[in-house]
Amino acid sequence: MRLYQPSLWDNVALENGYILFSDLNLKEAIVQFNEALLSPIADRESTQAAIDACVYWQKMLNSAPELPANGSPSERDNQFVSEVLEAYMEYPFDSRMTGFKKKLLENLASIFQHKCALDLNTFETIFDLLLDLKMFHNSENLASHYVEQLPKEYFLLYFLAQAQWLNKNTTEACCNYARALLYFPDRTLKNRIMHWQLEQFVDAHGLEMAPVFGRLYEILPEVPLNDGIQPLNKLHQNAIRSYLLLQKLFESRNNHDHKANIQYRRQLKEQVPILFEAFMRRLKQWE
């Protein structure tokens, strides 16, 4: 006959404590954890660690500043988030604290998003911590918020596209990857590209030309380019010209304007031979 082995979760107070802990209801969690210590099957070491965590984070979170009446961010808000974020990264969370760890990070991201002025280092740190915990929906919301707030800060599109790709929102991710690369080809953000085919184009043709080949091979959608786009360098300028020329080739082909299509092919062959060769190969595939 097999002897019954008591489970950690046979201690109801302990189970309730971790539920409250994961909901950031730290005061009530402490009450439950202390009750759990009275159980003959209590794991005193881990339960005491949970109590210590509650006390530590209760004190830390109680210092959160109030939102100003006018809703505007303050330096105190940013300082609070930085302090909590530093403590979060240093704290020795154990495996039973995963729910709390996620909830705390979600709460911290919300405070940063709604109360703080954008600090790029803090944004990137929180964003990557969310990705590490596979909280892709939260990371997409965070990046989307700042893209909406700062539409001309095109580097933010790399973060949004990365989160969308990992969140399986691939259609929107491809659109934002195209916009990011066309408007702001930045090598420091190359690691944000999760689309493996797009990565191949980056490696083969460079960051600037990657969206052009991505459009040619139809892994990226068409992105309208406004007149205010500012080329960062000659490579970027040539990529923009190539993209616009490729668009004209597509349009003339779809409109059966053979005369214009031949003219655009000639221009493409003179300006970007490697793209012209790829275009001709695609024509054979389409036919």
PEURWO-V209422 format. One record per residue. N is the residue number from 1. SS is DSSP state (H for helix, E for strand, C for the rest). PHI is phi in radians with two decimals (none if undefined). PSI is psi in whole degrees, 0 to 359 (NA if undefined). Layout:
n = [N;N]
ss = [SS;SS]
phi = [PHI;PHI]
psi = [PSI;PSI]
This chain:
n = [1;2;3;4;5;6;7;8;9;10;11;12;13;14;15;16;17;18;19;20;21;22;23;24;25;26;27;28;29;30;31;32;33;34;35;36;37;38;39;40;41;42;43;44;45;46;47;48;49;50;51;52;53;54;55;56;57;58;59;60;61;62;63;64;65;66;67;68;69;70;71;72;73;74;75;76;77;78;79;80;81;82;83;84;85;86;87;88;89;90;91;92;93;94;95;96;97;98;99;100;101;102;103;104;105;106;107;108;109;110;111;112;113;114;115;116;117;118;119;120;121;122;123;124;125;126;127;128;129;130;131;132;133;134;135;136;137;138;139;140;141;142;143;144;145;146;147;148;149;150;151;152;153;154;155;156;157;158;159;160;161;162;163;164;165;166;167;168;169;170;171;172;173;174;175;176;177;178;179;180;181;182;183;184;185;186;187;188;189;190;191;192;193;194;195;196;197;198;199;200;201;202;203;204;205;206;207;208;209;210;211;212;213;214;215;216;217;218;219;220;221;222;223;224;225;226;227;228;229;230;231;232;233;234;235;236;237;238;239;240;241;242;243;244;245;246;247;248;249;250;251;252;253;254;255;256;257;258;259;260;261;262;263;264;265;266;267;268;269;270;271;272;273;274;275;276;277;278;279;280;281;282;283;284;285;286;287]
ss = [C;C;C;C;C;C;C;H;H;H;C;H;H;H;H;H;H;H;H;H;H;H;C;C;C;H;H;H;H;H;H;H;H;H;H;H;C;C;C;C;C;C;C;H;H;H;H;H;H;H;H;H;H;H;H;H;H;H;H;H;H;C;C;C;C;C;C;C;C;C;C;C;C;C;H;H;H;H;H;H;H;H;H;H;H;H;H;H;H;H;C;C;C;C;H;H;H;H;H;H;H;H;H;H;H;H;H;H;H;H;H;H;H;H;H;C;C;C;C;H;H;H;H;H;H;H;H;H;H;H;H;H;C;C;C;H;H;H;H;H;H;H;H;H;H;H;H;H;H;C;C;C;C;C;C;H;H;H;H;H;H;H;H;H;H;H;C;C;C;H;H;H;H;H;H;H;H;H;H;H;H;H;H;C;C;C;H;H;H;H;H;H;C;C;C;H;H;H;H;H;H;H;H;H;H;C;H;H;H;H;H;H;H;H;H;H;C;C;C;C;C;C;C;C;C;C;C;C;C;C;C;C;C;H;H;H;H;H;H;H;H;H;H;H;H;H;H;H;H;H;H;H;H;H;C;C;C;H;H;H;H;H;H;H;H;H;H;H;H;H;H;C;H;H;H;H;H;H;H;H;H;H;H;H;H;H;C]
phi = [none;-1.40;-1.29;-1.25;-1.87;-1.11;-1.59;-0.98;-1.49;-1.22;-1.53;-1.06;-1.09;-1.16;-1.07;-1.08;-1.06;-1.20;-1.12;-1.13;-1.04;-1.19;-1.61;1.14;-1.55;-1.27;-1.07;-1.23;-1.09;-1.06;-1.04;-1.20;-1.14;-1.12;-1.16;-1.10;-1.11;-1.39;-1.26;-1.17;-1.79;-1.17;-1.56;-1.08;-1.14;-1.24;-1.17;-1.14;-1.11;-1.16;-1.10;-1.04;-1.12;-1.06;-1.10;-1.09;-1.35;-1.09;-1.13;-1.15;-1.32;-1.18;-1.56;-1.07;-1.31;-1.34;-1.19;-0.98;-0.99;-1.49;1.33;-1.46;-1.22;-2.32;-1.10;-1.13;-1.08;-1.10;-1.13;-1.06;-1.08;-1.09;-1.15;-1.19;-1.12;-1.10;-1.13;-1.05;-1.26;-1.64;-1.28;-1.47;-1.11;-1.69;-1.11;-1.41;-1.76;-1.05;-1.05;-1.10;-1.03;-1.19;-1.13;-1.12;-1.16;-1.05;-1.13;-1.15;-1.10;-1.17;-1.08;-1.08;-1.17;-1.77;-2.05;-1.95;-1.25;-1.15;-1.99;-1.14;-1.12;-1.16;-0.98;-1.15;-1.11;-1.10;-1.00;-1.23;-1.13;-1.09;-1.12;-1.04;-1.62;1.03;-1.62;-1.19;-1.10;-1.15;-1.16;-1.15;-1.08;-1.09;-1.15;-1.07;-1.00;-1.34;-1.12;-1.20;-1.27;-2.27;-1.12;-1.57;-1.55;-1.16;-1.08;-1.14;-1.14;-1.10;-1.17;-1.08;-1.10;-1.07;-1.11;-1.13;-1.12;-1.20;-1.51;1.13;-1.65;-1.23;-1.09;-1.18;-1.07;-1.10;-1.09;-1.33;-1.11;-1.07;-1.12;-1.05;-1.25;-1.27;-1.60;-2.63;-1.26;-2.11;-1.14;-1.22;-1.89;-1.01;-1.16;-1.44;-1.46;-1.73;-1.25;-1.14;-1.20;-1.14;-1.00;-1.10;-1.17;-1.08;-1.16;-1.45;-2.16;1.62;-1.10;-1.17;-1.52;-0.97;-1.19;-1.19;-1.22;-1.09;-1.24;-1.04;-1.60;1.06;-1.65;-2.14;-1.38;-1.21;-2.14;-1.13;-1.81;-1.42;-1.20;-1.55;-1.12;-1.88;-1.07;-1.44;-2.89;-1.15;-1.06;-1.15;-1.08;-1.15;-1.15;-1.09;-1.06;-1.11;-1.12;-1.14;-1.18;-1.10;-1.10;-1.15;-1.11;-1.08;-1.11;-1.15;-1.18;-1.16;-1.55;1.02;-1.60;-1.15;-1.09;-1.16;-1.09;-1.13;-1.10;-1.18;-1.09;-1.10;-1.08;-1.13;-1.11;-1.29;-1.52;-2.41;-0.95;-1.15;-1.26;-1.05;-1.08;-1.15;-1.11;-1.14;-1.14;-1.15;-1.01;-1.13;-1.17;-1.21;-1.33]
psi = [131;128;143;130;115;139;157;325;4;344;97;320;322;316;314;323;315;327;313;321;315;338;7;19;74;324;312;328;320;318;314;320;321;323;322;329;339;347;141;342;14;138;94;322;310;325;319;325;323;319;314;320;317;314;316;310;333;315;319;314;336;345;7;133;153;147;127;154;324;359;4;148;157;164;328;323;312;321;318;312;319;318;315;321;318;317;321;316;336;343;137;73;135;178;335;353;13;317;315;317;317;315;321;316;320;317;318;319;322;318;314;317;321;344;344;150;148;119;121;320;317;317;310;322;311;317;313;327;321;318;319;326;10;32;64;326;317;319;323;318;318;310;320;321;313;332;320;321;326;70;340;355;80;339;334;339;331;318;315;314;320;312;319;320;314;334;8;22;65;327;311;325;315;320;317;330;318;314;317;312;325;322;332;73;100;118;335;346;8;325;350;352;114;342;111;325;321;322;319;320;323;314;324;324;358;160;321;317;350;315;335;312;328;322;318;317;8;33;347;145;168;135;117;136;125;164;344;5;132;112;136;334;183;322;317;318;316;324;319;315;318;319;315;322;320;322;320;324;316;313;314;325;315;329;1;34;83;323;312;322;318;320;315;325;319;316;318;320;322;320;317;79;319;325;322;315;319;322;317;323;322;323;317;324;320;328;NA]
